[in-house]
Amino acid sequence: MSGTPTPKQALILWCLLGRHGSALQSTLVPRIDKADREALIAGRYLEAEKQGRSLRLTVTDKGWAWTGEHMREPLPPSFRVLQDWLERMQADLAATGRTLAELVGSAPEEPAPAEPRSRARRASSKGSNSKGSKTPTPKQLRARIESAYLALTRGERAKAVRLSALRAGLADLDRATVDAGLAAILRGDRTARLSQFSDPKSLDPAERAAAFSPAGEPFHIIWIQS
């Protein structure tokens, strides 16, 4: 290339300086033609390195020096507004003694790479029950228990429902969450209560496994009155 970048090539340098002197080519507008990019690289105004599927373009010291000294150089006609602003900026830098690099400032730290979706899902599940749904509030949990109860009784109240069946109806909640709701009932819910089988010998392994035993005393049945 000649000793002076063309208006189109000067625009590329200013696009990069607007990104603190370095950016992925794929993020820049307008689109950069290969011939212009290679000419700037050959003239040592620009460096390029492969990054992912794109190229990272970086203005060299020579590029910084040239742009700082040629802020009145012509740009493509459709970018006249930018050229007007560059003239205002050059006048300000001359009056204050600041450099172009001081005006542009240092590049901010780049954000950390995005986590894989699987890891993000695991992180977002913190504070949720082990089956992935958000842990309900005590009021929501009480409503869920009653809804599952009524589904099993077909809308009738004051009927005995086995905890094994209730737990199956709340399969999207983990055991600890359901136990918390049963504990709240046991502490003094006037509209619901827990009870035991009158004949412990009638319990099968499934009923024993589903029992709620807050203090070593197992409960196997729930009643909801109203």
DRENKEPA-86448 format. One line per field, with one value per residue (C-alpha): x negated, y negated, z. Coordinates in Angstrom, 2 decimals. Layout:
// DRENKEPA-86448
px [X  ...]
py [Y  ...]
pz [Z  ...]
This chain:
// DRENKEPA-86448
px [0.00  -1.03  -2.36  1.09  4.19  7.11  10.29  11.86  8.80  8.69  12.31  11.25  8.66  11.24  13.73  11.09  10.09  13.75  13.27  10.09  7.91  8.84  11.91  13.09  13.49  16.94  18.21  17.18  19.49  19.16  17.86  14.10  12.82  9.89  7.86  8.14  7.32  4.27  3.07  3.21  1.37  -1.29  -1.72  -2.07  0.92  2.75  2.11  4.40  4.59  7.04  9.58  12.30  13.95  13.02  9.91  8.95  7.71  5.46  4.15  0.35  -1.71  -2.22  1.56  2.17  -0.47  0.92  4.52  3.50  1.68  4.24  7.62  8.53  7.79  10.82  13.15  15.75  18.39  21.18  19.22  19.01  20.51  17.65  15.11  16.68  16.45  12.83  12.00  13.64  11.72  8.41  8.96  9.69  6.60  4.44  5.86  5.55  2.32  3.93  3.07  5.48  4.58  5.54  8.87  9.67  8.54  7.79  9.96  12.31  11.75  13.45  16.25  15.50  16.43  20.02  20.41  21.65  25.43  25.24  23.15  25.43  28.44  26.73  25.89  29.44  30.83  29.17  31.86  34.28  35.32  33.35  35.85  35.12  38.28  38.21  38.77  42.31  43.13  44.88  48.23  47.63  46.53  49.68  51.75  49.84  50.45  54.16  54.39  52.71  54.97  58.15  56.95  56.66  60.05  61.76  62.62  63.86  62.54  62.19  61.03  57.89  55.12  51.95  48.73  47.35  50.07  49.65  45.90  46.56  48.89  46.10  43.39  41.94  41.03  38.19  38.80  37.37  39.74  42.81  41.66  41.45  45.09  46.13  44.20  46.10  49.40  48.23  47.28  50.85  52.84  56.47  57.76  55.47  53.92  51.66  52.38  51.10  52.37  54.25  52.56  48.79  48.59  50.63  47.87  46.04  42.50  43.86  45.96  43.05  40.77  43.33  43.90  43.22  41.27  40.22  39.29  39.15  42.95  44.14  47.25  48.75  52.08  53.20  56.68  57.79  61.08  61.78]
py [0.00  -3.64  -5.45  -6.83  -4.71  -5.33  -6.91  -3.45  -2.07  -5.08  -4.29  -0.76  -2.20  -4.53  -1.68  0.23  -2.75  -3.06  0.41  -0.69  0.42  4.10  6.10  9.16  8.39  10.04  7.41  4.38  2.34  1.59  4.90  5.01  6.13  8.50  6.21  3.27  5.42  6.93  3.49  2.15  5.22  4.83  1.17  2.20  0.14  3.27  6.76  9.77  13.08  15.95  16.09  18.70  18.41  14.78  12.58  10.24  6.99  4.75  1.28  1.15  -1.68  -2.98  -2.92  -4.85  -7.42  -7.89  -8.35  -10.79  -12.94  -12.66  -13.22  -15.56  -12.95  -12.33  -9.42  -7.89  -10.55  -8.74  -9.15  -12.93  -13.23  -11.16  -13.31  -16.44  -14.97  -13.96  -17.55  -18.75  -16.13  -17.09  -20.72  -19.74  -17.52  -20.32  -22.77  -20.46  -18.68  -15.27  -12.40  -10.30  -7.27  -9.17  -10.11  -6.55  -5.06  -1.48  1.36  2.80  6.36  8.86  10.88  14.45  17.06  18.27  21.47  24.58  24.92  28.06  26.26  23.21  25.44  27.01  23.57  22.29  25.32  24.28  23.44  25.75  29.24  32.19  32.87  29.49  27.53  24.42  25.02  23.85  21.53  23.07  21.75  23.13  26.45  26.74  26.04  28.68  31.29  30.52  30.62  34.03  35.25  34.17  35.74  39.05  38.74  37.38  34.16  35.63  34.54  36.29  39.46  41.38  41.20  43.20  41.21  43.61  42.45  38.81  38.93  40.47  37.57  35.13  36.94  33.68  32.63  34.28  36.14  33.41  30.84  33.06  33.89  30.18  29.81  32.80  31.41  28.12  30.05  31.97  28.78  27.55  27.44  27.28  28.54  31.54  34.30  37.31  40.72  44.28  47.62  49.34  52.62  52.15  55.73  54.68  52.38  53.49  52.28  49.44  48.05  48.31  46.50  43.71  43.14  39.73  40.24  36.85  38.22  41.96  42.26  43.15  41.69  43.36  41.59  38.01  36.55  33.12  31.92  28.62]
pz [0.00  -0.25  2.80  3.67  4.36  2.05  3.47  3.74  5.53  7.86  8.76  9.76  12.14  13.69  14.07  16.01  18.13  19.09  20.61  22.44  19.54  19.28  18.29  16.41  12.73  12.76  15.23  13.18  10.96  8.09  6.76  6.25  2.86  2.84  0.54  2.94  5.93  4.28  3.12  6.70  7.95  5.24  6.18  9.86  10.94  11.98  13.33  13.02  14.85  14.64  17.49  17.27  13.86  13.45  13.36  16.16  14.66  16.76  15.93  16.20  17.69  14.16  13.63  16.85  15.92  12.41  13.51  16.26  13.72  10.91  12.51  9.63  6.97  4.72  5.40  3.05  2.19  4.05  7.30  7.20  10.67  12.10  10.29  11.77  15.26  14.73  13.83  17.05  19.01  17.42  18.35  21.93  22.17  20.82  23.35  26.36  25.46  25.87  23.56  21.56  23.68  26.83  25.28  24.21  27.54  28.47  27.30  29.96  31.10  28.83  30.44  31.43  28.81  29.07  31.04  29.23  29.41  31.51  34.13  34.01  34.62  37.62  39.01  38.49  40.32  43.58  46.07  44.26  45.26  43.92  41.13  39.55  40.41  42.54  46.24  47.09  49.97  53.02  51.75  48.27  49.70  51.81  48.71  46.74  49.44  49.51  45.72  45.61  48.43  46.64  43.41  45.23  46.97  43.84  45.62  48.88  52.26  55.61  53.92  54.79  52.20  52.52  52.51  49.91  47.51  48.48  47.86  44.44  43.66  44.60  42.69  41.34  44.90  46.77  50.03  52.25  50.77  51.26  54.79  55.56  54.54  56.66  59.63  59.32  59.44  62.48  64.30  64.39  61.17  62.27  58.93  58.49  60.58  60.34  61.81  61.97  60.83  63.63  62.76  62.16  60.85  57.84  56.60  53.51  52.61  50.44  53.30  55.72  53.26  52.75  56.48  57.98  61.22  62.66  66.09  65.54  65.60  62.08  60.47  57.42  56.76  56.11  56.59  55.38  56.82  55.10]
